[in-house]
Amino acid sequence: MTADTRPALSPAMQAILFAASAGLWYFAIGDNYDWWAPWLAPLPLLVLAFGSGVAVTAFAAFAAVAAGLVNVFIHHGFALESQNVLVYLGYGIDPVTYVGPIVAYAAAAAVIVVLARFVTLRLRHPAALLAFPALWTGYEYLVFLARRGDAGFSLAYTQVEILPLVQIAAITGPWGVVFLVMMVPAGLATAWLLRDRPRQSVVCLVVPAACVGLAFIGGSLRLGDTAGERQAVVAVVAPPTDETILDATSAAAVEAAIQAYEAPLDALAGKGVELVVLPEKLAAIGPDLVDRAFSHFQSIADRNGLSVLAGFTETETGGGAKNTARLFAPGTTSPVAYVKEYLIPGLESRYTPGSTPLVMADRSAPWGVAICHDMDFPAKWRGYSRQGVGLMAVPALDFDIDAWHHARIAIFAGVAGGFAVARNGQWGMLTISDDRGRVLAAQLTSHTATTAIQATVPVGRGNTLYARFGDWFAMLSLAVAILLIGAALMARREQEKVRGKS
């Protein structure tokens, strides 16, 4: 078999492979969270690519991935809400059109598959199996850079329930997880292509299996390495609320909003709770209401002997506002503040972003504070991790539709950063997880009743290798992709020379 030939697939087989891939992508991306699907979805597409022309490959890849995102519309209908879902899940930047995020994501997938096809067919060597995972990981990294460091779209989070695998995030961040997941279908497809060369075909099977196996072994060992004796008893509480309550600025409305927390917090007295995390933006308070709101939560903290982290919209006289989290500790006179750094484009344009982390060092282990969208940014994880933070407290406000999507990002961040996470996803999910990604308590919030969870959580150590060395694996993947494309171009040139002489 020469470098320019390929095993031709019949139109019927191409159609079967396309349908299989589209069906698998349906479960792998968009509004579904099936961990197994990303391991399989690229396989029929790559087999199709290695046995078909460029045009067929590009069309099939684009259409299969685009079809996968149809799950968003099936779940939420053809309304603006569906477009917002795509944006929240990381497939777009702004809610402008229905098709924009789908076209962009599917087009990128098509380019990746076509490039992987080019490299594999030109090199016809086991090393070519690295092309697809390197290209996909490199693509995610480039999008990450374009989104100013927002990695909330990564396929890595689909694996958060596979604890031995995701431990590698403490070394590589999300990029190592993505690479391993994409490496398996690439190895299988390349082994199929090289099946007339048994030794090389076997190598294509063994290398991905060995890499994934080593990751599982290392991850299992890390799971068995407990964080030590340091523990904290944490609670997360979310009374029901709605937009009219959150946006109201009258004294009566704010009073009603903050009073809703009194009974649930008083119920925690005597239970050994050290920290309770409340939602983001639980009330909008202007300069005239700050003293009343702060004295209310300080009184609760003092009489119950627990620290209360509460999120507010703090409006200013000139019309500006800040999205803050205030920590009310027993026996203090003024709550310390954290201001949300990473604001959601468009939705939070009225707010002034913060820039200073908040670390409470006078604890059994340092506590850190972030707010909602902050946790989509690995720079935030790494910064707190380098400061030795062992517990992150995260007030948040979700959109119901993205409950598990954003909860799992925070859980994953805890693994990558080496800290436990207590996240209050009002209109979503409350979660408490340890630094290995074990979910110790979780509960969907309710629009009609108070939701609360509590857990004794081992406190992490921070200072992971990923925190120290950053996105080195993503840059390495991008470099590998470029080198393989270069090698394939050189191979094509040599093959053309040979043909010219014959």
C-alpha positions in Angstrom: 0.0 0.0 0.0 1.6 3.3 -1.1 1.6 6.5 0.8 -1.1 8.0 -1.4 -3.6 5.1 -1.4 -6.1 4.4 1.3 -8.6 1.6 1.9 -11.7 2.8 0.1 -15.0 2.7 2.1 -18.2 2.2 0.3 -20.9 4.9 0.5 -23.0 2.6 2.7 -20.1 2.2 5.2 -19.4 5.9 5.1 -23.0 6.5 6.0 -23.0 4.0 8.8 -19.8 5.5 10.3 -21.2 9.0 10.0 -24.4 8.1 11.8 -22.5 6.3 14.5 -20.2 9.3 15.1 -23.1 11.8 15.1 -25.0 9.6 17.6 -21.9 9.4 19.9 -21.2 13.1 19.7 -24.8 13.7 20.7 -23.9 12.1 24.1 -20.4 13.6 24.3 -21.0 17.4 24.0 -23.7 20.1 24.4 -26.2 19.5 27.1 -25.2 15.8 27.8 -22.6 14.7 30.3 -21.9 11.0 29.5 -18.3 10.3 30.4 -17.9 7.4 28.0 -19.0 9.1 24.8 -15.9 11.3 24.2 -13.8 8.1 24.2 -15.8 6.7 21.3 -17.3 9.6 19.3 -14.1 10.3 17.3 -13.5 6.7 16.4 -16.0 6.1 13.5 -15.2 9.6 12.2 -11.5 8.9 12.1 -12.0 5.5 10.4 -14.2 7.3 7.8 -11.5 9.9 7.3 -8.7 7.4 6.8 -10.9 5.6 4.1 -12.4 8.6 2.4 -11.5 11.7 0.5 -10.9 15.2 2.0 -14.3 16.6 1.0 -16.2 13.6 2.4 -14.1 13.8 5.6 -14.7 17.5 6.1 -18.4 17.3 5.5 -18.9 14.2 7.8 -16.9 15.8 10.6 -18.7 19.1 10.5 -22.1 17.5 10.2 -21.5 14.8 12.9 -20.3 17.3 15.5 -23.0 19.8 14.6 -25.6 17.1 14.9 -24.3 16.2 18.3 -25.2 19.7 19.6 -28.8 19.2 18.6 -29.4 17.8 22.1 -29.5 21.4 23.3 -32.5 22.1 21.2 -34.2 18.8 22.0 -33.9 19.6 25.7 -34.7 23.3 25.6 -36.6 24.0 22.3 -35.8 26.4 19.5 -35.9 29.6 21.6 -33.4 32.1 22.7 -32.9 30.0 25.8 -31.3 27.3 23.7 -28.8 29.8 22.3 -28.0 30.9 25.9 -27.4 27.2 26.8 -24.8 26.9 24.0 -23.1 30.0 25.4 -23.2 28.9 29.0 -21.8 25.5 28.0 -18.8 27.2 26.3 -19.7 26.8 22.6 -20.0 30.6 21.9 -19.1 34.0 23.3 -22.2 36.1 23.0 -25.9 35.0 22.4 -26.2 36.5 18.9 -27.5 33.7 16.7 -28.7 30.1 17.0 -26.1 28.7 14.6 -23.0 30.7 15.4 -21.6 28.5 18.2 -22.5 25.3 16.5 -20.9 26.3 13.2 -17.7 27.5 14.9 -17.3 24.3 17.0 -18.2 21.9 14.2 -15.9 23.7 11.7 -13.0 23.5 14.2 -13.7 19.7 14.5 -13.7 19.3 10.8 -10.3 21.1 10.4 -8.9 18.9 13.2 -10.1 15.6 11.6 -8.9 16.7 8.1 -5.4 17.6 9.5 -5.2 14.3 11.4 -6.1 12.5 8.2 -3.4 14.3 6.3 -0.7 13.5 8.9 -1.8 9.8 9.3 -2.1 9.0 5.6 1.2 10.7 4.8 3.3 9.3 7.6 1.6 5.9 8.0 3.5 5.4 11.2 2.4 4.7 14.8 3.6 8.2 15.7 0.8 9.6 13.6 -1.7 8.5 16.3 -0.6 11.5 18.3 -1.9 13.9 15.7 -5.5 13.8 16.6 -5.2 14.2 20.4 -2.4 16.8 19.9 -4.6 18.8 17.5 -7.7 18.6 19.6 -5.8 19.6 22.8 -4.0 22.4 20.9 -7.3 23.6 19.6 -8.8 23.8 23.1 -5.7 25.7 24.2 -6.0 28.2 21.4 -9.7 28.7 22.2 -8.7 29.1 25.9 -6.3 31.9 24.9 -8.9 33.5 22.7 -11.4 33.5 25.6 -8.9 35.2 27.8 -8.2 32.2 29.9 -11.7 30.7 30.2 -11.5 26.9 29.9 -15.2 26.3 30.8 -15.8 24.6 27.4 -13.2 21.8 27.8 -14.1 18.1 27.2 -11.9 17.4 30.2 -14.8 18.0 32.6 -16.8 15.2 31.1 -14.4 12.9 32.9 -14.8 14.4 36.4 -16.5 11.2 37.7 -13.6 9.0 36.6 -11.5 9.9 39.6 -8.3 7.9 38.8 -8.1 9.5 35.4 -8.7 13.1 36.4 -5.9 13.0 39.1 -3.5 13.8 36.2 -5.0 17.3 36.2 -2.9 18.1 39.2 0.1 17.8 36.8 -1.3 18.8 33.4 -4.5 20.7 34.1 -7.4 19.9 31.9 -5.1 19.4 28.9 -3.7 16.0 29.9 -7.2 14.6 30.4 -8.4 15.8 27.0 -5.2 14.3 25.3 -5.7 10.9 26.9 -9.4 10.7 26.0 -8.7 11.6 22.4 -5.7 9.4 22.2 -7.7 6.2 22.5 -9.9 6.5 19.4 -6.9 7.8 17.5 -4.9 4.7 18.4 -7.8 2.4 17.4 -8.4 4.1 14.1 -4.6 4.2 13.2 -4.3 0.5 14.1 -7.2 -0.2 11.7 -5.4 1.8 9.0 -2.1 0.0 9.5 -3.7 -3.5 9.9 -1.6 -4.8 7.0 1.5 -4.0 9.1 0.8 -6.1 12.3 3.6 -4.9 14.4 2.9 -1.2 13.8 -0.8 -1.9 14.3 -0.2 -3.5 17.7 2.0 -0.5 18.7 -1.0 1.8 17.9 -3.1 -0.2 20.4 -0.5 -0.6 23.1 0.7 3.0 23.4 -2.7 4.5 24.2 -3.5 1.6 26.5 -0.2 2.0 28.3 -0.6 5.8 28.7 -4.2 5.5 30.0 -3.1 2.6 32.3 -0.3 4.6 33.8 -2.6 7.5 34.4 -5.1 5.2 36.2 -2.3 3.7 38.3 -0.9 7.0 39.3 -4.4 8.4 39.9 -5.3 5.5 42.1 -2.1 6.0 44.2 -3.0 9.7 44.5 -6.5 8.8 45.7 -5.0 6.7 48.4 -2.7 9.5 49.6 -4.9 11.3 52.0 -4.5 15.0 52.5 -3.6 14.6 56.2 -5.4 15.3 59.5 -6.7 18.7 58.6 -10.5 18.8 58.2 -13.2 21.4 58.1 -16.9 21.1 58.7 -18.6 23.1 55.9 -22.3 23.8 55.1 -23.8 25.3 52.0 -27.3 26.9 52.3 -29.6 28.3 49.6 -33.2 29.5 50.4 -35.5 29.9 47.4 -35.3 33.2 45.6 -36.2 34.7 42.2 -35.0 37.6 40.1 -37.4 40.1 41.6 -35.8 39.5 45.0 -32.3 39.6 43.8 -32.8 42.9 41.8 -35.0 44.7 44.4 -33.3 47.6 46.1 -36.0 48.9 48.5 -35.4 48.6 52.2 -38.3 46.2 52.6 -37.2 43.9 49.8 -33.6 43.7 51.0 -34.8 43.1 54.6 -37.0 40.2 53.3 -34.1 38.7 51.3 -31.6 38.7 54.2 -34.2 37.5 56.7 -34.7 34.3 54.6 -31.2 33.2 55.8 -31.7 33.6 59.5 -33.6 30.4 60.4 -31.4 28.1 58.2 -28.2 29.5 59.6 -29.5 29.4 63.2 -30.3 25.7 62.6 -26.5 25.1 62.2 -25.7 26.2 65.7 -24.0 23.4 67.8 -23.3 21.2 64.7 -19.6 22.1 64.6 -19.9 24.0 61.3 -16.9 26.3 60.8 -18.0 27.9 57.5 -21.3 28.3 55.7 -21.3 29.4 52.1 -24.3 31.3 50.8 -25.2 32.2 47.2 -23.9 34.9 44.9 -25.9 38.2 44.7 -28.4 37.1 47.4 -29.4 40.8 47.8 -28.7 44.1 46.1 -27.6 46.6 48.7 -26.9 50.3 48.3 -24.9 52.5 50.6 -28.0 53.2 52.7 -28.6 49.4 53.4 -25.0 48.2 53.8 -24.9 48.6 57.6 -28.3 46.8 58.1 -27.3 43.9 55.9 -23.8 43.5 57.3 -25.0 43.8 61.0 -27.6 41.1 60.3 -25.1 38.5 59.1 -22.5 39.5 61.6 -25.1 38.9 64.4 -25.8 35.4 63.0 -22.1 34.6 62.8 -21.5 35.8 66.4 -24.3 34.0 68.1 -23.8 30.7 66.2 -20.0 30.7 66.3 -19.6 30.1 62.5 -18.1 32.0 59.6 -20.6 33.1 57.0 -19.6 33.9 53.4 -22.4 35.8 51.6 -22.6 37.2 48.1 -24.0 40.7 47.4 -24.6 43.1 44.6 -23.1 46.3 46.2 -24.4 49.3 44.3 -22.7 52.7 44.4 -24.1 56.2 44.5 -22.9 56.9 41.0 -24.7 54.0 39.5 -21.8 51.5 39.4 -21.8 48.1 41.2 -19.6 45.3 42.4 -20.3 41.6 42.7 -18.9 40.8 46.2 -18.5 38.0 48.7 -18.3 39.1 52.3 -16.9 36.9 55.0 -18.5 37.4 58.4 -16.3 35.8 61.1 -17.4 35.5 64.7 -16.1 38.3 66.9 -15.1 40.6 64.0 -16.4 44.1 63.4 -16.1 44.4 59.7 -16.5 41.7 57.0 -13.6 41.3 54.6 -14.5 41.5 50.9 -13.7 39.7 47.7 -14.8 41.2 44.4 -15.6 38.9 41.5 -12.7 39.1 39.0 -14.1 37.3 35.9 -17.4 38.8 34.9 -19.7 37.2 32.3 -19.6 39.2 29.1 -22.8 41.1 28.5 -24.7 39.8 31.5 -22.4 41.5 34.1 -21.3 44.6 32.1 -22.6 46.9 34.9 -20.1 45.5 37.4 -16.6 46.6 38.2 -14.3 43.6 38.3 -11.9 42.9 41.2 -8.3 41.9 41.0 -7.3 40.9 44.5 -7.6 37.3 45.8 -8.9 36.7 49.3 -7.1 34.2 51.4 -8.0 33.6 55.0 -4.7 32.3 56.4 -5.7 32.1 60.1 -7.5 28.8 59.7 -6.6 25.1 60.0 -5.6 25.5 56.4 -5.9 28.7 54.3 -9.3 29.3 52.8 -9.7 31.0 49.4 -12.7 32.8 47.9 -14.0 33.0 44.3 -17.3 33.8 42.8 -19.1 31.6 40.2 -17.6 32.3 36.8 -14.1 32.8 38.4 -13.8 29.1 38.6 -13.9 28.7 34.8 -10.5 30.2 34.7 -7.5 28.0 35.5 -5.4 31.0 36.4 -7.7 31.5 39.4 -7.2 27.9 40.5 -3.4 28.1 40.1 -3.1 31.4 41.9 -4.8 30.1 45.0 -3.1 26.8 44.8 0.4 28.5 44.8 -0.7 30.2 48.1 -1.3 26.9 49.7 -5.1 27.2 49.9 -6.7 24.0 51.1 -10.4 25.0 50.8 -12.1 27.2 48.2 -15.5 28.7 49.2 -17.5 29.7 46.1 -20.8 31.6 46.1 -22.4 31.2 42.7 -25.6 31.8 40.8 -26.4 29.4 37.9 -29.1 29.1 35.3 -30.7 25.7 36.3 -29.8 24.3 32.9 -26.1 24.3 33.7 -26.3 22.9 37.2 -24.0 19.9 36.8 -21.9 21.5 34.1 -20.6 24.3 36.3 -20.6 22.2 39.5 -18.2 19.7 37.8 -15.8 22.5 36.7 -15.4 23.5 40.3 -14.9 19.9 41.4 -12.3 19.5 38.6 -10.6 22.7 39.7 -10.2 21.3 43.2 -8.2 18.3 41.7 -6.1 20.5 39.5 -5.4 23.0 42.4 -5.2 20.6 45.3 -8.0 22.1 47.4 -11.4 21.1 48.6 -14.3 23.1 47.2 -17.6 24.2 48.8 -19.8 25.7 46.0 -23.2 27.3 46.4 -24.8 27.1 42.9 -28.1 28.9 43.6 -30.5 27.9 40.7 -28.2 24.9 40.1 -26.4 22.5 42.4 -24.8 22.8 45.9 -21.6 20.7 46.1 -18.9 19.9 48.6 -15.9 18.0 47.2 -12.4 17.2 48.4 -9.1 17.9 46.7 -9.3 14.5 44.9 -12.6 15.2 43.3 -14.7 13.0 45.7 -18.2 14.6 46.0 -19.0 14.5 49.8 -22.3 16.2 49.5 -24.5 17.4 46.6 -28.0 18.6 46.1 -30.0 20.4 43.3 -31.5 23.6 44.6 -35.2 24.2 44.8 -37.3 27.2 43.8 -39.8 26.6 46.6 -37.8 25.3 49.6 -34.5 25.9 51.3 -31.7 23.5 50.2 -28.8 22.8 52.5 -25.9 20.4 52.6 -23.1 19.8 55.2 -20.0 17.7 55.2 -16.7 17.2 57.0 -14.2 17.7 54.3 -10.5 16.9 54.3 -8.6 20.1 53.5 -6.1 20.0 50.7 -2.5 21.2 50.5 -2.5 23.3 47.3 0.8 23.7 45.5 0.2 21.2 42.7 2.6 20.8 39.8 0.0 22.3 37.5 -0.2 25.4 39.7 3.6 25.8 39.5 4.2 25.1 35.9 0.9 26.1 34.3 -0.3 25.1 30.8 3.0 23.3 29.8 1.1 20.2 28.5 -1.2 22.3 26.3 1.8 24.1 24.7 3.6 20.7 24.3 0.5 19.3 22.5 0.4 22.3 20.2 4.1 21.8 19.4 3.6 18.1 18.7 0.8 18.9 16.4 2.9 21.4 14.5 5.8 19.0 14.2 3.7 16.2 12.9 2.1 18.5 10.3 5.6 19.6 9.3 6.7 16.0 9.0 3.7 15.1 6.9 4.5 18.0 4.6 8.0 16.8 4.2 6.8 13.3 3.5 4.5 14.5 0.8 7.3 16.4 -0.8 9.5 13.4 -0.8 6.7 11.2 -2.2 6.1 13.8 -5.0 9.8 13.6 -5.9 9.7 9.9 -6.1 6.6 10.0 -8.4 8.3 12.6 -10.6 11.3 10.3 -11.2 9.2 7.3 -12.0 
